[in-house]
Amino acid sequence: MKHPLVALVLALVLTLGIGAAQAEAQAPAPLPPVREIGSLHVGGRVRALDGLPLRDMVPSPGAPPIRTDPNGEFMVEGMYAQYVKLVEPRARHPLLLWHGGGLTGVTWETTPDGRPGWQMYFLRQGHDVYVSDAVERGRAGWARFPEIFPGEPVFRTMGEGWGLFRVGPQEGWSANPARRRAFPDTLFPVAAWDAFTRQSVPRWTTTDSQIQAAYNDYVRAVCPCVIIVHSQGGNFAFNAALAAPDKVRAVIAIEPSGTPGPGTDAAGLRDVPHLIVWGDHFQDSPFWQRIRGNVERWAGTIRAAGGRADVLDLPAEGIRGNSHMLMMDRNSDAVAARIQAWMEARGLMR
């Protein structure tokens, strides 16, 4: 029996004269029954501050001013995760989605042009899915700086990611959407670029150790699991697997931008298969060419230690035009299907 939503879609397209077989192929898989939706905060520590001046503030319009005291104990450096659990998951382990730099878990939810994101895709494939915000991002929250977070946050301009994320040449960026120049074959939905930049949040460059500690606590709290990680998050996932290889069943790194340092022993990862996924236009970015070389060396280290580190190079397979934001590109579901097939092949599904 078809899911009622699928049946409705079929009825509508048949009314428009589209054949039933074609409509069935276009309809997305139904969402399996959901058992629970919830969230958690993990990690962090208590930090006390003293010697800071008191100040007056108006807490809301029309309210009388109150004296605030910033001295005392604060819970800081924790992280946030939301989960969706299925009644009968087909995956053997929960799937954790980790975002990249200057971004949050929104990366995985809905694409900037309004399509369902990978959170929904992998729920439909039968995974329990966790979407997280790392330390100092999104619902994980900030801490005072420079008293707790050293330095100050970095704010990404609207145009920085145009070249950095390989949507188009950097000189093709313009504040005027009509004048922007993307790569001719780009699969990023360029008309939704401004919508994408609304997802950008401040980040620090001085909090890696705190972020790593929280991710390690997260893995200990909710795993065994499979991790899909993007960009800056790659280094955190690689190190989390090194710290708890008994908890991480696989790491799928979408264009990771960092790796453990040279000389790191990868022997503990022999039973933790890795998949690294690359998009297109590396020839246009010396920055990403250097990063890719470092990642390929880390993959070689895993293999030399007896582990598995596969590479999905989309252009090498004839799929051209993918940006750094693969989960948002117009072929995002097709890329996710390749990743799902890899998980099936690794025995991660029932």
C-alpha positions, 0 to 999 in steps of 0.5 A: 500500500502506498503512503497516503502522501505518495498516493496524493502526489500520484493523483495530482500528476496523473491529473496533469497527464504524467504517467504513473510510472514516471510519477512513482519514480519522482516521488520521494521515499515516505518518512518512516514513522517517528518515535521521538524528537528531542534535544540535548546539550553535552560537554562544557565546564563551569567557569567563574569570573570576578573583578568585572564592573557592574552595569545597568541595563533595561531588560525590555522596552518599558521595563525599569533598569536593573543592575547586572553583575557579570561576576559569578559562575557560568556554564560554558563550552558545551554543545547542542544536538537535536535528534529524530528517532524512528520507530523502526530504524533500518540503520544499525547506528544513529547518524550524526551530522556535523557542520563546518566553519561559520555554520550551524546544524542548519547546514543539514536541514533545508537547502537555501532554495527550499528543498529537503536537506540531508537530515530528511534524506537520511531519515527517509533511508531509515537512520535515526539522525542527530543534527548538532551545533558545535561550541560557540555556534547556534543553540550551543551559545557563546561565552564572554570574550576575551575572558573565556573565549580568547580573542574575538569572533570572525564574521564572514562577509556575504561574498567571502564564500563565493570563491572559498566555497567554489561557487564561482571565481572570487572576482565574480562576486558582486553585491548586485545579484544580477552581476554575480558570475558563477562557474558555468557548470555550478550546481549550487543554487546561485539564485539562493545565495543570499538565503544561504548567507543568512545561515552564516554565524560568527566563529572563533579561531581560538576554540578548537580544543574546546570544540574537540572536547565537547565533540568527544563528550558527545560521541561518548554520550550518544554513540555507537554511531556513524558521523557525516562531517563537513569542512572544518568539522572534518578534523574534529570527527577524525580526532573523535574517531581516534579518541573513541574508535570503539564508539565510531562505526564510520566517518564520512567526511564531506570536503574536510578542511583539516586532519590530525597532525603528521605522525599521528598513529592511525592504528586504532582506526583499522575497524573504522571505515572512512569515506572522503567526498570531493566536489569540483573546481579544485583547479581554480583554488590553490587553497583547496588544492593544499587542503586536499593534499593534506587530507589525502595524506591522512587517508594514506596514513589510515590505509597504511595502518590497515584501515579503510579510507575510500574516496568519492571524487565526483568529477572523476566519476563524471559528475561536474559542477559540485561546490564545497556545499555538496549537501546544498547543490542541486544534485544533493540527493544524488550525492547522498544516494552515493553515500547511502550506497557506501554505508549499505556496502559497509554493513551499516544498515540492517 
